[in-house]
């Protein structure tokens, strides 16, 4: 089963990823150093994350899963540094009217 998942960290920030093998304990390849900056050493001593399956398919091609992953990243804005830890695609701030 191929899946798109969302990881929610204790600070409320999220990471959206894909798993092409349907492995239960796969939690993606988010940048550990980036995440660690948001937590104190004490907070890291008792750390709970939540993994939710957002989408799944037994028939989608890897390319279709890649496209779906980007759709969810953009929809949930997990590439916005104030919202999440996805670093790709780069988050683009919408232009302000009259600026």
C-alpha positions as CSV (number, residue, x, y, z in Angstrom):
1,X,0.0,0.0,0.0
2,X,1.3,3.4,-1.0
3,X,0.5,6.2,1.4
4,X,0.7,9.9,2.0
5,X,1.0,10.7,5.7
6,X,1.2,13.7,8.1
7,X,3.4,13.7,11.1
8,X,2.4,16.2,13.9
9,X,5.0,17.2,16.4
10,X,4.4,18.3,20.0
11,X,4.7,22.0,19.0
12,X,1.9,21.5,16.4
13,X,4.2,21.7,13.4
14,X,3.7,19.1,10.7
15,X,5.6,17.1,8.1
16,X,3.9,15.5,5.1
17,X,5.6,12.6,3.4
18,X,5.1,9.5,1.3
19,X,5.8,5.8,1.9
20,X,5.8,3.7,-1.2
21,X,6.0,0.4,0.8
22,X,3.3,1.0,3.4
23,X,5.7,0.5,6.4
24,X,4.0,1.2,9.7
25,X,7.1,2.6,11.5
26,X,8.4,4.8,8.6
27,X,8.3,8.4,9.7
28,X,9.9,10.1,6.7
29,X,13.1,12.0,6.1
30,X,12.4,15.3,7.8
31,X,15.6,17.2,8.7
32,X,16.3,16.2,12.3
33,X,18.5,19.3,13.0
34,X,15.7,21.6,11.8
35,X,13.2,19.9,14.1
36,X,15.6,19.8,17.1
37,X,16.0,23.6,17.0
38,X,12.4,23.9,18.1
39,X,12.7,21.8,21.3
40,X,14.7,22.0,24.5
41,X,16.8,19.1,25.7
42,X,14.2,18.5,28.4
43,X,11.3,18.5,25.8
44,X,13.2,15.9,23.8
45,X,13.4,13.5,26.8
46,X,9.6,12.8,26.4
47,X,8.6,13.2,22.8
48,X,5.4,12.1,21.2
49,X,4.5,12.4,17.5
50,X,1.3,11.5,15.7
51,X,1.2,9.8,12.3
52,X,-2.0,10.1,10.2
53,X,-2.6,8.5,6.8
54,X,-4.0,11.2,4.6
55,X,-4.3,9.1,1.4
56,X,-3.6,5.6,0.3
57,X,-3.6,3.6,-2.9
58,X,-2.8,0.0,-3.9
59,X,-2.7,1.0,-7.6
60,X,-1.1,4.4,-7.9
61,X,2.2,4.7,-9.7
62,X,5.2,6.1,-7.9
63,X,4.8,9.2,-10.0
64,X,1.2,9.6,-9.0
65,X,2.1,9.3,-5.4
66,X,4.8,12.0,-5.8
67,X,2.3,14.4,-7.3
68,X,-0.2,13.7,-4.5
69,X,2.5,14.3,-1.9
70,X,3.2,17.8,-3.3
71,X,-0.5,18.5,-3.5
72,X,-0.8,17.8,0.3
73,X,2.3,19.7,1.1
74,X,0.9,22.8,-0.6
75,X,-2.6,22.3,0.7
76,X,-1.5,22.0,4.3
77,X,1.3,24.5,3.9
78,X,3.7,22.1,5.6
79,X,6.5,23.8,3.6
80,X,5.8,27.1,5.4
81,X,8.4,27.3,8.1
82,X,5.9,28.6,10.6
83,X,3.6,25.6,9.9
84,X,5.8,22.6,9.2
85,X,9.1,21.0,8.4
86,X,8.8,20.2,4.7
87,X,11.6,22.1,2.8
88,X,10.4,21.3,-0.7
89,X,8.7,22.6,-2.7
90,X,10.0,26.0,-1.4
91,X,7.2,28.0,0.3
92,X,6.3,31.1,-1.7
93,X,4.7,34.0,0.3
94,X,1.7,35.3,-1.6
95,X,2.3,38.9,-2.8
96,X,0.5,41.5,-0.7
97,X,-2.0,43.7,-2.7
98,X,-0.7,47.3,-3.1
99,X,2.9,46.4,-2.1
